[in-house]
Amino acid sequence: MNTIIYNGKTYDAETIESYYDDMISHDIIAETTQEFFEEYIKLDPKFTDLFEYDFYPID
């Protein structure tokens, strides 16, 4: 399973990636899923609001 760590918790990367905006993610170049996520939230800081209601940790 591919994961993303945010605020010390582990999340399923596929779930988070399904919420990415194509217009924002199109310009990001990263080697790992985690790096991509970190760059994405720099460009769309409000994306982290989804962690309150839409994303649940897997750990």
Backbone atoms as SQL, in Angstrom:
CREATE TABLE atoms (id INTEGER PRIMARY KEY, chain TEXT, resi INTEGER, resn TEXT, atom TEXT, x REAL, y REAL, z REAL);
INSERT INTO atoms VALUES
  (1, 'A', 1, 'MET', 'N', 0.836, -1.175, 0.000),
  (2, 'A', 1, 'MET', 'CA', 0.000, 0.000, 0.000),
  (3, 'A', 1, 'MET', 'C', 0.886, 1.244, 0.000),
  (4, 'A', 2, 'ASN', 'N', 0.563, 2.162, -0.845),
  (5, 'A', 2, 'ASN', 'CA', 1.268, 3.428, -0.925),
  (6, 'A', 2, 'ASN', 'C', 0.643, 4.383, 0.089),
  (7, 'A', 3, 'THR', 'N', 1.481, 5.069, 0.861),
  (8, 'A', 3, 'THR', 'CA', 0.958, 5.919, 1.929),
  (9, 'A', 3, 'THR', 'C', 1.521, 7.327, 1.868),
  (10, 'A', 4, 'ILE', 'N', 0.828, 8.218, 2.567),
  (11, 'A', 4, 'ILE', 'CA', 1.258, 9.600, 2.746),
  (12, 'A', 4, 'ILE', 'C', 1.188, 9.884, 4.236),
  (13, 'A', 5, 'ILE', 'N', 2.206, 10.536, 4.749),
  (14, 'A', 5, 'ILE', 'CA', 2.221, 10.906, 6.161),
  (15, 'A', 5, 'ILE', 'C', 1.945, 12.399, 6.268),
  (16, 'A', 6, 'TYR', 'N', 0.968, 12.728, 7.118),
  (17, 'A', 6, 'TYR', 'CA', 0.619, 14.125, 7.356),
  (18, 'A', 6, 'TYR', 'C', 0.305, 14.290, 8.844),
  (19, 'A', 7, 'ASN', 'N', 0.941, 15.253, 9.454),
  (20, 'A', 7, 'ASN', 'CA', 0.761, 15.510, 10.895),
  (21, 'A', 7, 'ASN', 'C', 0.988, 14.259, 11.742),
  (22, 'A', 8, 'GLY', 'N', 1.974, 13.462, 11.362),
  (23, 'A', 8, 'GLY', 'CA', 2.333, 12.285, 12.135),
  (24, 'A', 8, 'GLY', 'C', 1.421, 11.091, 11.957),
  (25, 'A', 9, 'LYS', 'N', 0.455, 11.187, 11.070),
  (26, 'A', 9, 'LYS', 'CA', -0.468, 10.071, 10.825),
  (27, 'A', 9, 'LYS', 'C', -0.299, 9.573, 9.395),
  (28, 'A', 10, 'THR', 'N', -0.576, 8.300, 9.194),
  (29, 'A', 10, 'THR', 'CA', -0.417, 7.670, 7.891),
  (30, 'A', 10, 'THR', 'C', -1.774, 7.529, 7.207),
  (31, 'A', 11, 'TYR', 'N', -1.801, 7.901, 5.916),
  (32, 'A', 11, 'TYR', 'CA', -3.035, 7.864, 5.135),
  (33, 'A', 11, 'TYR', 'C', -2.804, 7.081, 3.846),
  (34, 'A', 12, 'ASP', 'N', -3.880, 6.518, 3.307),
  (35, 'A', 12, 'ASP', 'CA', -3.820, 5.827, 2.029),
  (36, 'A', 12, 'ASP', 'C', -3.612, 6.856, 0.915),
  (37, 'A', 13, 'ALA', 'N', -2.542, 6.720, 0.175),
  (38, 'A', 13, 'ALA', 'CA', -2.193, 7.694, -0.868),
  (39, 'A', 13, 'ALA', 'C', -3.233, 7.740, -1.977),
  (40, 'A', 14, 'GLU', 'N', -3.786, 6.594, -2.356),
  (41, 'A', 14, 'GLU', 'CA', -4.772, 6.579, -3.447),
  (42, 'A', 14, 'GLU', 'C', -5.991, 7.430, -3.115),
  (43, 'A', 15, 'THR', 'N', -6.415, 7.388, -1.877),
  (44, 'A', 15, 'THR', 'CA', -7.569, 8.185, -1.454),
  (45, 'A', 15, 'THR', 'C', -7.248, 9.667, -1.580),
  (46, 'A', 16, 'ILE', 'N', -6.099, 10.069, -1.076),
  (47, 'A', 16, 'ILE', 'CA', -5.710, 11.479, -1.132),
  (48, 'A', 16, 'ILE', 'C', -5.517, 11.926, -2.573),
  (49, 'A', 17, 'GLU', 'N', -4.847, 11.108, -3.374),
  (50, 'A', 17, 'GLU', 'CA', -4.593, 11.460, -4.770),
  (51, 'A', 17, 'GLU', 'C', -5.885, 11.645, -5.563),
  (52, 'A', 18, 'SER', 'N', -6.933, 10.950, -5.181),
  (53, 'A', 18, 'SER', 'CA', -8.203, 11.079, -5.906),
  (54, 'A', 18, 'SER', 'C', -8.830, 12.462, -5.720),
  (55, 'A', 19, 'TYR', 'N', -8.366, 13.211, -4.748),
  (56, 'A', 19, 'TYR', 'CA', -8.888, 14.557, -4.482),
  (57, 'A', 19, 'TYR', 'C', -8.036, 15.654, -5.122),
  (58, 'A', 20, 'TYR', 'N', -6.881, 15.303, -5.667),
  (59, 'A', 20, 'TYR', 'CA', -6.010, 16.315, -6.277),
  (60, 'A', 20, 'TYR', 'C', -6.698, 16.983, -7.460),
  (61, 'A', 21, 'ASP', 'N', -6.475, 18.258, -7.589),
  (62, 'A', 21, 'ASP', 'CA', -6.965, 19.026, -8.734),
  (63, 'A', 21, 'ASP', 'C', -5.962, 18.844, -9.879),
  (64, 'A', 22, 'ASP', 'N', -6.433, 18.434, -11.036),
  (65, 'A', 22, 'ASP', 'CA', -5.554, 18.171, -12.181),
  (66, 'A', 22, 'ASP', 'C', -4.771, 19.412, -12.612),
  (67, 'A', 23, 'MET', 'N', -5.390, 20.565, -12.503),
  (68, 'A', 23, 'MET', 'CA', -4.713, 21.803, -12.913),
  (69, 'A', 23, 'MET', 'C', -3.515, 22.109, -12.022),
  (70, 'A', 24, 'ILE', 'N', -3.614, 21.787, -10.755),
  (71, 'A', 24, 'ILE', 'CA', -2.510, 22.023, -9.819),
  (72, 'A', 24, 'ILE', 'C', -1.475, 20.919, -9.951),
  (73, 'A', 25, 'SER', 'N', -1.912, 19.685, -9.962),
  (74, 'A', 25, 'SER', 'CA', -0.975, 18.562, -9.959),
  (75, 'A', 25, 'SER', 'C', -0.199, 18.427, -11.267),
  (76, 'A', 26, 'HIS', 'N', -0.717, 18.978, -12.334),
  (77, 'A', 26, 'HIS', 'CA', -0.056, 18.895, -13.637),
  (78, 'A', 26, 'HIS', 'C', 1.358, 19.475, -13.620),
  (79, 'A', 27, 'ASP', 'N', 1.594, 20.516, -12.836),
  (80, 'A', 27, 'ASP', 'CA', 2.874, 21.219, -12.831),
  (81, 'A', 27, 'ASP', 'C', 3.870, 20.706, -11.793),
  (82, 'A', 28, 'ILE', 'N', 3.486, 19.726, -11.014),
  (83, 'A', 28, 'ILE', 'CA', 4.358, 19.241, -9.937),
  (84, 'A', 28, 'ILE', 'C', 5.227, 18.086, -10.433),
  (85, 'A', 29, 'ILE', 'N', 6.498, 18.203, -10.133),
  (86, 'A', 29, 'ILE', 'CA', 7.455, 17.132, -10.448),
  (87, 'A', 29, 'ILE', 'C', 8.046, 16.666, -9.121),
  (88, 'A', 30, 'ALA', 'N', 7.889, 15.382, -8.826),
  (89, 'A', 30, 'ALA', 'CA', 8.406, 14.830, -7.575),
  (90, 'A', 30, 'ALA', 'C', 8.770, 13.370, -7.800),
  (91, 'A', 31, 'GLU', 'N', 9.702, 12.903, -6.990),
  (92, 'A', 31, 'GLU', 'CA', 10.164, 11.523, -7.131),
  (93, 'A', 31, 'GLU', 'C', 9.317, 10.524, -6.346),
  (94, 'A', 32, 'THR', 'N', 8.697, 10.982, -5.267),
  (95, 'A', 32, 'THR', 'CA', 7.904, 10.076, -4.443),
  (96, 'A', 32, 'THR', 'C', 6.501, 10.641, -4.237),
  (97, 'A', 33, 'THR', 'N', 5.618, 9.776, -3.797),
  (98, 'A', 33, 'THR', 'CA', 4.249, 10.195, -3.490),
  (99, 'A', 33, 'THR', 'C', 4.253, 11.227, -2.369),
  (100, 'A', 34, 'GLN', 'N', 5.085, 11.023, -1.379),
  (101, 'A', 34, 'GLN', 'CA', 5.181, 11.954, -0.249),
  (102, 'A', 34, 'GLN', 'C', 5.673, 13.325, -0.714),
  (103, 'A', 35, 'GLU', 'N', 6.707, 13.348, -1.546),
  (104, 'A', 35, 'GLU', 'CA', 7.227, 14.617, -2.069),
  (105, 'A', 35, 'GLU', 'C', 6.170, 15.334, -2.899),
  (106, 'A', 36, 'PHE', 'N', 5.432, 14.577, -3.691),
  (107, 'A', 36, 'PHE', 'CA', 4.371, 15.165, -4.502),
  (108, 'A', 36, 'PHE', 'C', 3.338, 15.815, -3.597),
  (109, 'A', 37, 'PHE', 'N', 2.921, 15.123, -2.556),
  (110, 'A', 37, 'PHE', 'CA', 1.946, 15.655, -1.612),
  (111, 'A', 37, 'PHE', 'C', 2.455, 16.948, -0.975),
  (112, 'A', 38, 'GLU', 'N', 3.697, 16.945, -0.548),
  (113, 'A', 38, 'GLU', 'CA', 4.262, 18.135, 0.101),
  (114, 'A', 38, 'GLU', 'C', 4.309, 19.329, -0.846),
  (115, 'A', 39, 'GLU', 'N', 4.627, 19.087, -2.102),
  (116, 'A', 39, 'GLU', 'CA', 4.613, 20.166, -3.091),
  (117, 'A', 39, 'GLU', 'C', 3.172, 20.609, -3.389),
  (118, 'A', 40, 'TYR', 'N', 2.271, 19.667, -3.446),
  (119, 'A', 40, 'TYR', 'CA', 0.878, 19.977, -3.739),
  (120, 'A', 40, 'TYR', 'C', 0.290, 20.911, -2.681),
  (121, 'A', 41, 'ILE', 'N', 0.511, 20.616, -1.398),
  (122, 'A', 41, 'ILE', 'CA', -0.083, 21.452, -0.357),
  (123, 'A', 41, 'ILE', 'C', 0.578, 22.829, -0.272),
  (124, 'A', 42, 'LYS', 'N', 1.767, 22.964, -0.826),
  (125, 'A', 42, 'LYS', 'CA', 2.371, 24.309, -0.928),
  (126, 'A', 42, 'LYS', 'C', 1.590, 25.148, -1.938),
  (127, 'A', 43, 'LEU', 'N', 1.133, 24.513, -3.003),
  (128, 'A', 43, 'LEU', 'CA', 0.393, 25.218, -4.046),
  (129, 'A', 43, 'LEU', 'C', -1.091, 25.372, -3.707),
  (130, 'A', 44, 'ASP', 'N', -1.606, 24.481, -2.875),
  (131, 'A', 44, 'ASP', 'CA', -3.020, 24.513, -2.492),
  (132, 'A', 44, 'ASP', 'C', -3.130, 24.253, -0.987),
  (133, 'A', 45, 'PRO', 'N', -2.766, 25.248, -0.166),
  (134, 'A', 45, 'PRO', 'CA', -2.755, 25.046, 1.293),
  (135, 'A', 45, 'PRO', 'C', -4.116, 24.652, 1.884),
  (136, 'A', 46, 'LYS', 'N', -5.194, 25.064, 1.270),
  (137, 'A', 46, 'LYS', 'CA', -6.530, 24.718, 1.789),
  (138, 'A', 46, 'LYS', 'C', -6.838, 23.229, 1.631),
  (139, 'A', 47, 'PHE', 'N', -6.057, 22.529, 0.821),
  (140, 'A', 47, 'PHE', 'CA', -6.246, 21.090, 0.642),
  (141, 'A', 47, 'PHE', 'C', -6.173, 20.365, 1.985),
  (142, 'A', 48, 'THR', 'N', -5.344, 20.855, 2.889),
  (143, 'A', 48, 'THR', 'CA', -5.190, 20.196, 4.192),
  (144, 'A', 48, 'THR', 'C', -6.467, 20.246, 5.022),
  (145, 'A', 49, 'ASP', 'N', -7.395, 21.132, 4.692),
  (146, 'A', 49, 'ASP', 'CA', -8.690, 21.165, 5.387),
  (147, 'A', 49, 'ASP', 'C', -9.431, 19.835, 5.236),
  (148, 'A', 50, 'LEU', 'N', -9.181, 19.124, 4.149),
  (149, 'A', 50, 'LEU', 'CA', -9.844, 17.845, 3.906),
  (150, 'A', 50, 'LEU', 'C', -9.497, 16.795, 4.964),
  (151, 'A', 51, 'PHE', 'N', -8.362, 16.965, 5.630),
  (152, 'A', 51, 'PHE', 'CA', -7.960, 15.993, 6.644),
  (153, 'A', 51, 'PHE', 'C', -8.876, 16.025, 7.864),
  (154, 'A', 52, 'GLU', 'N', -9.629, 17.091, 8.028),
  (155, 'A', 52, 'GLU', 'CA', -10.558, 17.175, 9.156),
  (156, 'A', 52, 'GLU', 'C', -11.803, 16.327, 8.945),
  (157, 'A', 53, 'TYR', 'N', -12.250, 16.185, 7.686),
  (158, 'A', 53, 'TYR', 'CA', -13.537, 15.537, 7.440),
  (159, 'A', 53, 'TYR', 'C', -13.526, 14.405, 6.418),
  (160, 'A', 54, 'ASP', 'N', -12.584, 14.427, 5.472),
  (161, 'A', 54, 'ASP', 'CA', -12.640, 13.479, 4.357),
  (162, 'A', 54, 'ASP', 'C', -11.603, 12.358, 4.411),
  (163, 'A', 55, 'PHE', 'N', -10.516, 12.560, 5.114),
  (164, 'A', 55, 'PHE', 'CA', -9.456, 11.561, 5.151),
  (165, 'A', 55, 'PHE', 'C', -9.322, 10.990, 6.557),
  (166, 'A', 56, 'TYR', 'N', -9.152, 9.683, 6.614),
  (167, 'A', 56, 'TYR', 'CA', -9.009, 9.016, 7.900),
  (168, 'A', 56, 'TYR', 'C', -7.687, 8.240, 7.927),
  (169, 'A', 57, 'PRO', 'N', -6.930, 8.361, 9.021),
  (170, 'A', 57, 'PRO', 'CA', -5.647, 7.657, 9.102),
  (171, 'A', 57, 'PRO', 'C', -5.836, 6.144, 9.065),
  (172, 'A', 58, 'ILE', 'N', -4.823, 5.472, 8.558),
  (173, 'A', 58, 'ILE', 'CA', -4.874, 4.025, 8.486),
  (174, 'A', 58, 'ILE', 'C', -4.050, 3.381, 9.596),
  (175, 'A', 59, 'ASP', 'N', -3.413, 4.196, 10.414),
  (176, 'A', 59, 'ASP', 'CA', -2.626, 3.626, 11.532),
  (177, 'A', 59, 'ASP', 'C', -3.304, 3.795, 12.855);
